[in-house]
């Protein structure tokens, strides 16, 4: 099981860089860099903000707010070594509720996960996830 306190238990994300036109563009870039995900172009949606008292995930920058975003995934490429950590991450296929639990997001995270599921269903026609076991995505990736 993933330990939510482990900094390697995460979803793709990071800071907006000078080359990113927006937080949404940063998500698209980070998804490719960190998890080899292909996202549907122009379909990134803002879910809300999460208060971070320490900013430890960004090197201890102090109090900040982190933006949560969602986008439909259209493909998952082969697993590669993350250049920032030198590690190959396991990639798990989980429902939004399972992801919130695995990552230790608390009540606010559960609410944002539920909102992401509703948004995916209403705007993008993605069926609501049925309860199912969490599975590891094969190293060679998957496509739809």
Secondary structure, DSSP 8 states (H G I E B T S, - for coil): ---TTSTTS--S-----TT-SSHHHHHHHHHHHHH-EEE-TT--EEEEEEEESS-GGGTS--SEEEEEEE--EEEE----B-TTTS-B---EE--HHHHHHHTT-HHHHHHHHHHHHHHHHHHH----------EE--TT-EE-
